[in-house]
Amino acid sequence: MSAADVPPRLVVMGPSGSGKSVVGEALAERLAARFPGIAFLDSDDLHPAANVEKMRGGVPLDDDDRWPWLQLVGEALAAGDRGLVVACSALRRSYRDAIRAACPDAAFVELVVSPRDLGERVRDRAGHFMPAALLASQLEALQPLADDESGVRVDNVGPVDEVVSRVIAALEAGW
């Protein structure tokens, strides 16, 4: 069995508004043809209520807030024996390292979007607990995926199906 036959454990990462949930869900759906049973999880669902309330109030999370949440993300990813795609900001390398500590075979898909487009996307969406005011703190925290990290960087420009096709092509080049 080659690495391409092993159900992937992927984290679709980027700041708020980068399209993690939309692309991640579509990616899981597309990968299901090759990896039956692969699932999608939005890591926002793993945040404790205190984190959600803090962000809803316009207060950025600090690392003490994040570490337990990142542990849960990594554990969920590791438990995805049929494959799992998780939407998670994973902005700093240390956060990705925390996820990899729980799930060593995790790979990351960084969605690249211009700050201007991120601002427009965050302002235009409704019903999300993450206010647009926190985008600046996320952009300050962002450490792009490094060459020595397992994963790919893909521009999130164009229709979702095209973005997912680019993600899969980039991943396959590395599988």
N, C-alpha and C positions, 0 to 999 in steps of 0.2 A: 504494500500500500504506500503510495507516495503522499507527500504533504498535501497535494491537491485533493486527495481523497478523504482527508481528515476534516470533519465538520469544523468550520472556522469559529473562532471566538473573537469578534470584532468590536471595537469601540469606535463609533462615529463621533468625532470630537470637533470642538470649535466653540467660539463665544456664542452668547445668546444671539439668536437671529441668523445663525449660519446655516440652518436647515438640518440640524442633527436628527430631529425626530422624523421629519418628512422623508429625508433621504434614507435614514436608517430603516424605517419601516418598509420602504420600497425596495431597499437592498435585500432585506430578509425575505420579502416575497419573491424576488427574482432568484435568490439563492436556493429557495425551497425546491426548485426543479432539480437541482443537483444534490442538495442535502435535505431530504425530507425530514420534517420535524424541527428545522431551524426556527427559532423564535426571535421576536423583537421585544426589547424592554427599554422603556424610557427611564433613565436613572433618576429623573425628577420624582418618580413614584417611590423611590427609596429614601428620600430626604425625610428626616424626622420633622414633625410639625413645627418645632422651634426654628429650624432652618427656614422653612417656608415662610413663617411669620416674619422672621428677620428680613428676608429678601422682599417680601410684600411691603414691608415698612420702609424699603429703600436703603437698608443697611447691608453692605457687602458681608459675605461670610468670611470668617477668618479661618486659619488652618485648624484650630481646635474644633470648629464646626465641621470642617471637611473630612478630617481623618476617619472618623467612624463611618461616614457616608461612603468614602472611597473604599473602605474595607468591605462594606456591603456590596458595592459595585463589583469588586474583584471576586468576591465569593459567589455572587450570582453568575458571573461570567464563567467561573471555573465549574459550576454545577451544570452548565449548559452542555451536557454530553452529546446532544444532537446538533450542537451549534447554537450560537446566540449572537445577535447584533444588539449592542447597547448604545443608546444615545447618551453621551456624557461629555460635559465640557472638557475635562482633563486638560486644563489650560497650561499647567506647569509640568515640567518633566518629573518633578518629585511626586506629583499626583499620579502620573502615568506609572511611575515606579511603584507606587503603593498598590495600584491595580495589578501590575505584573507580579508583585510579591504574592498575591493571592491566586493569580492565574498567569503563570509564566509564559504560556503560549498565546497570550493576548496579542493581537495586532491592532493598529490604530489607523483610522481613516480620517485625516484632517481635512475638513471642508474649508477652503480658502475663499473668503468673501471680502471685498473692500470695506473699510470702515464706514464710508458713506452709505453703501448698500445695506450694511448691517443696521445702521441707524434708521434707515427708512423701513426696513423689515420689522424692527422692534417697535417702532412707533405705530406701524400699521396693524399689528396683530392685537387681537382682543382676547381677554380671558386668561392670560398667562400671568403668573404671580411675579415674574421677573420684570421690574419696571425699566423703562428705557434709560433712566438715570444711572443704572448700574453698569451700563455697557462700557463706559470709559474705564471703570475699574477692571473689567474683564480684559479689555484690550491692553491695559498696562500689565496685567498678569500673564498674558499669552506668551508662551515660549513655543515657537513652531516645532513640529516633529523634527528631530535631528536625524542625520543620515545613519547613525548607528542604532536607531530605534526601529523595531519591526513595524512596518506600515507604509502608508502612501499619503501624499498630499495631492488633493484634487480640487480644481477650481469649481465652485458651485455656481455655475453660470449656465443658464438655459433651462429647458424643461427637465423635470425630475428624471424621466426615463433616460435622457442623454447623460445626465450626471451619474446615474447608477451604472450605465454602460461604461463610462470612463473609469469609475471606481473598480468595477469587475476586471476590466482590461489591465489596469494598473496592478491590482492584486494578483491576477494570473501571471503577469510578467515576473512577479516575485515568488509565486508558488512553485 
